[in-house]
Amino acid sequence: MLQKKICMVGAFATGKTSLVSRFVRGIYSDKYQTTVGVKIDKKTIQIQEQMVNLILWDIHGEDEFQKIRMSYVRGSSGYILVVDGTRSETLDKAISLQSEIKKEIGDVPIIMMLNKSDLTSEWELDDQTIEQLSQEKKWTVIKSSAKEGLGVEKCFNSLATQIISQ
C-alpha cells in the first residue's frame, strides 16, 4: 500500500478542516473551531488497482498574524489550496502560499478547491477569473461545499490520481 502526505493550505476560515472532516468521516458541523498548528487525519482510498493511504495534514489558516510554517509541507506528495468563494482575498492568499510552497518542495500536484459553493449567491469570485487563473497556472480547480459534500471526494481522488501517476 502506498502512503502519501497531502497538505490542506489556505487562508484563515476557508473550510479546510470541514473539507477534511467531510472526506474522512462524512460529516459536517456548523461549529467553527480554529485549527492550531496542524491536525492530521488518514483515509485509505483505491485509485485504479492501487490502495493509497492518504495522510491529510490540515494546516492552520494563514492570516496577517500567523504564517504557515513551511516545515509542515515538507514531504508532501501534493496539496490542496482552499479558497473561500465568498472572500476574494482568500484567492490572493492561495496564490501567495502556492509560490512559497513551490520554493520549499518544488513542483508537486496541486488542486485548488473553491469552497462554499452552497453560498454562490454571496460569492465574490466569478467564473471568468477562476477559468483564467486555472489556465495560467495549469491548476485543476474544483468547486466544493463541505456542508453539502459537493466536489469533496472528486478533489481528493483527483489529487491522489495525479500523485500516483507521476
VEXMAR-749576 format. One line per 10 residues: their letters; for each residue x, y, z of N, C-alpha, C. Coordinates in steps of 0.1 Angstrom, whole numbers, plus 5000, padded with zeros to 4 digits. Atoms other than C-alpha are relative to their C-alpha. Last residue first. Example, Ala and Ser with C-alpha at 12.3 -4.5 7.8 and 13.67 -1.06 7.14 Angstrom:
// residues 2
SA	4991:4989:5000:5137:4989:5071:4992:5011:5008; 5009:4988:5000:5123:4955:5078:5009:5012:5000
// end
This chain:
// residues 166
QSIIQTALSN	4987:4993:5003:5038:5109:4884:5011:4990:4997; 4997:5001:5015:5005:5089:4880:5014:5007:4997; 4994:5013:5003:5004:5082:4918:5003:4998:4985; 4988:5003:4993:5002:5119:4926:5005:4986:4996; 4989:4993:5005:4977:5128:4899:5013:4996:5007; 4998:5005:5014:4953:5101:4909:5013:5007:4994; 4993:5013:4998:4956:5111:4946:5004:4994:4986; 4986:4997:4995:4948:5147:4936:5008:4987:5002; 4992:4994:5011:4918:5136:4916:5014:5003:5004; 4997:5011:5009:4905:5113:4944:5008:5005:4988
FCKEVGLGEK	4990:5009:4994:4908:5141:4969:5004:4989:4991; 4987:4993:4998:4890:5166:4947:5011:4991:5005; 4994:4997:5013:4863:5143:4935:5013:5006:5002; 4994:5013:5005:4855:5131:4970:5008:5002:4987; 4990:5003:4990:4849:5168:4981:5008:4987:4996; 4986:4999:5005:4832:5181:4950:5011:4995:5009; 4997:4998:5014:4799:5187:4967:5014:5001:4997; 4992:5011:5005:4796:5173:5002:5004:5001:4986; 5008:5009:5008:4768:5196:5011:5007:4988:4995; 5014:5001:4994:4784:5215:5040:4992:4989:4993
ASSKIVTWKK	4998:5009:4989:4820:5209:5028:4986:4997:5006; 5008:4995:4989:4809:5226:4995:5002:4989:5011; 5004:5010:4989:4832:5223:4966:4991:5007:5010; 5010:4994:4991:4841:5238:4932:4996:4990:5011; 5012:5007:4998:4872:5221:4917:4991:5008:5010; 5008:4993:4991:4901:5238:4900:4987:4993:5002; 5013:5005:5000:4929:5218:4884:4992:5008:5011; 5006:5006:4988:4958:5241:4881:4987:4993:4997; 5001:5014:5003:4977:5250:4849:4995:4992:5012; 4992:5008:4990:4987:5283:4865:5000:4985:4997
EQSLQEITQD	4986:4994:4998:4976:5305:4836:5009:4991:5008; 4992:5002:5012:4947:5282:4825:5014:5005:5002; 4998:5014:5003:4933:5278:4860:5008:4998:4988; 4990:5005:4991:4937:5315:4867:5004:4986:4998; 4988:4994:5004:4917:5324:4836:5012:4996:5009; 4996:5007:5012:4890:5300:4845:5013:5005:4995; 4995:5014:4997:4888:5313:4880:5005:4993:4988; 4987:4999:4993:4886:5349:4869:5006:4987:5003; 4990:4995:5009:4859:5341:4843:5014:5001:5007; 4995:5012:5008:4839:5320:4868:5011:5004:4990
DLEWESTLDS	5008:5003:5011:4835:5350:4892:5006:4989:4992; 4992:5005:5011:4848:5353:4927:4991:4996:4988; 4993:4988:5005:4830:5375:4953:5009:4996:4988; 4986:5001:5005:4805:5347:4960:5005:5014:4995; 4992:4991:4992:4774:5355:4982:5015:5000:4994; 5006:4987:5001:4748:5340:4958:5009:5011:5007; 4996:4993:5013:4772:5311:4954:4994:5013:4999; 5003:4986:4998:4767:5301:4991:5004:5008:4988; 5014:4999:4995:4764:5263:4987:4996:5014:5002; 5009:4999:5011:4796:5266:4967:4986:5000:5003
KNLMMIIPVD	5013:4993:4996:4814:5272:5000:4991:5003:4987; 5009:5005:4990:4849:5261:4988:4988:5009:5002; 5008:4988:4998:4868:5268:4956:4988:4995:5009; 5014:5002:4997:4892:5239:4959:4994:5014:5002; 5006:4989:4993:4925:5244:4941:4986:4997:5002; 5014:4998:5004:4943:5212:4932:4996:5012:5009; 5008:4990:4992:4981:5209:4933:4985:4999:4994; 5014:4997:5005:5004:5181:4921:4993:5009:5010; 5008:5012:4997:5041:5186:4931:4986:5003:4996; 5012:5003:5007:5066:5210:4917:4994:4987:5004
GIEKKIESQL	4999:5002:5015:5092:5220:4942:4986:4998:4994; 5000:5014:5003:5091:5215:4980:5000:4997:4985; 4997:5009:4990:5100:5248:4996:5001:4985:4995; 4985:4998:4996:5101:5272:4967:5004:4989:5010; 4992:5004:5011:5068:5257:4955:5015:5001:5002; 4999:5014:4999:5053:5262:4989:5009:4994:4989; 4991:5003:4989:5061:5299:4989:5002:4985:5001; 4987:4995:5004:5045:5304:4954:5011:4996:5011; 4995:5010:5010:5015:5283:4964:5014:5004:4996; 4995:5012:4994:5011:5304:4995:5005:4990:4990
SIAKDLTESR	4988:4997:4993:5009:5336:4975:5006:4988:5007; 4989:4998:5010:4984:5323:4951:5013:5002:5007; 4997:5013:5006:4963:5309:4980:5011:5001:4990; 4993:5007:4990:4964:5343:4998:5005:4986:4995; 4987:4994:5000:4952:5361:4967:5010:4993:5010; 4993:5005:5013:4924:5336:4964:5014:5006:4999; 4994:5013:4997:4915:5342:5001:5006:4994:4987; 4986:4999:4995:4912:5379:4993:5006:4986:5003; 4990:5000:5011:4881:5371:4972:5015:5001:5005; 4990:4990:4996:4860:5362:5002:5011:4999:4990
TGDVVLIYGS	5007:4988:4995:4827:5344:4994:5010:5011:5005; 5006:4992:5011:4844:5318:4972:4994:5013:5004; 5013:4997:4997:4866:5307:5001:4994:5009:4990; 5004:4986:5001:4898:5293:4987:4985:5001:5003; 5014:4998:4997:4915:5260:4997:4997:5015:5000; 5002:4986:4996:4948:5252:4981:4985:5002:5001; 5013:4994:5005:4951:5214:4981:5000:5014:5006; 5007:4992:4991:4985:5197:4983:4988:5007:4994; 5009:4991:5007:5007:5171:4968:4993:5008:5010; 5000:5006:5013:5033:5144:4977:4991:5010:4991
SGRVYSMRIK	5014:5001:5006:5041:5164:5008:5002:4994:4986; 5004:5014:5002:5075:5156:5024:4986:4998:4994; 4989:5008:5005:5080:5192:5036:4995:4985:5000; 5003:5005:5013:5046:5210:5040:5011:4991:4994; 5012:5008:5001:5047:5215:5077:4998:4993:4987; 4996:5013:4996:5083:5228:5076:4988:4990:5000; 4997:5008:5012:5070:5257:5056:5005:4986:5004; 4986:5004:4999:5055:5271:5088:5002:4991:4988; 4998:5015:5001:5023:5288:5078:5015:4997:5001; 4995:5005:5012:5022:5325:5089:5001:4985:5001
QFEDEGHIDW	4994:5013:4999:5001:5339:5117:5003:4994:4986; 4994:5003:4987:4990:5374:5125:5008:4987:5000; 4989:4990:4997:4982:5387:5090:5007:4998:5013; 5006:4986:5000:4964:5355:5081:5011:5010:5004; 4991:4989:4999:4973:5319:5073:4992:5013:5000; 5001:4990:5011:4950:5291:5081:5009:5011:5002; 5008:4988:4996:4961:5262:5103:5000:5011:4989; 4991:4989:4994:4974:5232:5085:4992:5012:5003; 5009:4989:5000:4951:5201:5079:5008:5011:5008; 4995:4990:4991:4977:5175:5071:4991:5012:4998
LILNVMQEQI	5005:4987:5002:4960:5145:5055:5004:5010:5011; 4997:4994:4987:4979:5112:5054:4997:5015:4997; 4998:4986:5000:4963:5094:5024:5002:5005:5014; 5003:4995:4987:4967:5056:5024:5004:5015:5000; 4992:4988:4996:4965:5046:4988:4996:5005:5013; 5005:4994:4987:4953:5012:4976:5010:5011:5004; 4991:4997:4989:4962:5007:4940:4993:5005:5012; 4998:5012:4992:4941:4990:4913:5008:5002:5013; 4998:5010:5010:4927:5023:4898:5001:4987:5008; 4998:4993:5013:4929:5046:4928:5005:4990:4990
QITKKDIKVG	4995:5008:5012:4915:5030:4959:5001:5008:4988; 5009:5001:5012:4912:5050:4991:5006:4991:4989; 4995:5008:5011:4926:5049:5026:4990:4999:4989; 5011:5007:5007:4919:5078:5049:5006:4992:4989; 4996:5010:5010:4941:5094:5075:4987:4995:4993; 5009:5011:5002:4939:5125:5096:5004:4991:4990; 4997:5011:5009:4965:5150:5110:4989:4989:5000; 5008:5012:4996:4957:5183:5126:5002:4990:4989; 5004:5009:5010:4983:5211:5123:4992:4989:5006; 4989:5008:5005:4992:5242:5143:4995:4991:4988
VTTQYKDSYI	4988:4995:4994:4960:5254:5160:5011:4991:4995; 4989:5010:4999:4930:5248:5138:5012:5007:5006; 4987:4996:5006:4902:5272:5147:5010:4989:5001; 4989:5001:4991:4869:5256:5156:5013:5003:4992; 4987:4997:5005:4837:5266:5139:5010:4999:5011; 4992:4994:4989:4805:5248:5149:5014:5002:4995; 5000:4986:5000:4784:5243:5118:5008:5007:5010; 5005:4993:4988:4795:5207:5116:5000:5015:4998; 4998:4985:5000:4799:5185:5086:4994:5006:5013; 5009:4991:4992:4802:5147:5085:5004:5015:4998
GRVFRSVLST	5013:4998:5007:4814:5121:5060:4991:5009:5008; 5011:5006:4991:4842:5109:5084:4986:5002:4994; 4996:5011:4992:4873:5113:5062:4989:4994:5007; 4993:5010:5008:4861:5135:5033:5003:4987:5009; 5010:5005:5009:4836:5156:5053:5006:4988:4992; 5010:5007:4993:4860:5161:5081:4990:4993:4991; 4994:5013:4995:4888:5170:5057:4990:4992:5008; 4999:5008:5012:4865:5196:5040:5007:4986:5004; 5013:5005:5004:4854:5210:5073:5001:4991:4988; 5003:5010:4990:4890:5214:5085:4987:4993:4996
KGTAFAGVMC	4990:5011:5001:4900:5233:5053:4996:4988:5009; 5007:5012:5000:4869:5255:5053:5008:4988:4999; 5004:5004:5014:4883:5288:5042:4992:4987:5000; 5015:5002:5001:4884:5302:5078:4995:4997:4986; 5009:5003:4988:4920:5315:5078:4986:4999:4996; 5003:4989:4990:4937:5315:5044:4992:4995:5012; 5009:4989:5004:4948:5284:5026:4999:5010:5011; 4995:4987:4997:4965:5250:5029:4991:5011:4995; 5011:4991:5003:4954:5214:5031:5005:5014:5004; 5002:4989:4991:4985:5192:5029:4988:5008:4995
IKKQLM	5007:4989:5007:4987:5157:5014:4997:5011:5010; 5003:4989:4992:5011:5130:5025:4994:5011:4992; 4997:4987:5005:5011:5098:5006:4995:5011:5009; 5004:4990:4990:5013:5062:5018:5004:5014:4993; 4993:4987:5001:5012:5035:4991:4995:5009:5012; 5008:4988:5000:5000:5000:5000:5009:5012:5000
// end
